[in-house]
Amino acid sequence: MSHITRASITAVGHYVPETRLTNQDLSQMVDTNDVWIRSRTGIEERRILTGKGKGTSYMAARAGREVLLKRGIAPEELDAIIVATVTPDMSFPATACLVQAELGATGAWGFDLSAACSGFLFALNTGAGLIESGRAAKVLVIGSDKMSSITDYTDRKTCVLFGDGAAGVLLEADNEGYGLIDSELNVDGRGWETLCMLGGGSLNPTTHDTVDRKMHYLHQDGQAVFKVAVKGMADVAVEIMKRNNLTGDDVRYLVPHQANQRIIGAVARRMGLGLDRVMLNISKYGNTTAATIPLCLHEWEHELRKGDRIVIAAFGGGFTWGATYLRWAYNAAPVPTNGVENSEKAELDV
Ligand code: UT7
């Protein structure tokens, strides 16, 4: 029995909007087609949050509520809420404040964390620090992004990639050897221009001109990001395995950020993992930025067993990237009768 206090994931919850935007729909909007999108990215459809007055906090609060319900705890028991997002409802107040109010988490403090597609991974590690130090007993960590709010639906290079969604986890202390064991997190700000949103911040405050120049939409140099993402994510995942003496056989699941099926395939191969041990749901949701990893955890929760070794890996704008090795801490309740959606065992070719 270990006496080291670690932070364990003890519940997972999610929210995805009902509206689907398919490859077919997009081919009516821009010069693209289903074959290109599927073969280059693995995406078939994404979810879009529609309706006035619904932003990232709307999805985050719903994901958070499911976490609390599944763990069977009251919102007042939360000590902190961290929301990873690049699409906050507003610049300020933080989306975490809106989620806190919506949940009625009267005992919690909280904040937003901006690390693009590595947002959930960075927030998970930040929350774990609060648990390990004894400063908090229950931390809600949510990844939520309404990517449709910053996507230019006349730009075929980006509009096919992103979708909306949210998911989150509860972190609690563990002294039995489960939870987050090791992490390697990185940033390299020199890559910022290849994936960014130039307008709306203090550098380029919103004006008619910034809107005319479409600076309120995300911009990505896809090929440049692709190259560094494959290397960055694979290097860091392999490094985490090496220093914890893990072989491919020891890892029950890789939980990769879902930006491109080809990137995920390359990372899995470098780790020596077969596709049966890769969480992959990009075909259904596209790239939901901070939500991809917890959405996977939600979907595979019923397959995970106490003690399973898991490697989470992400790469995103900034650049930000990293990997975390953890041991899963619980066996989920039996699969609900309405069934749990599961992975399509798609081909992963680089
Ligand atoms: O999430 C955080 C980090 N982000 C990533 O990890 C994303 C990394 N990048 C990628 O996943 C890929 O680079 C993309 C999926 C974004 C693009 O795939 P690609 O294989 O790198 O394509 P490309 O940008 O090199 O474009 C190839 C061709 C171009 O045509 P030409 O110049 O060869 O005639 C594009 O204009 O495909 C064209 N193209 C499209 N064609 C049909 C670009 N977008 C589309 C489209 N439909 N939607």
Residues whose N, C-alpha, C, O or C-beta is under 5 A from the ligand:
A	BS01	UT7	D31 T32 N33 W36 R40 T41 C117 R156 K157 V160 G222 Q223 V225 F226 A229 A259 N260 F315 G316 G317
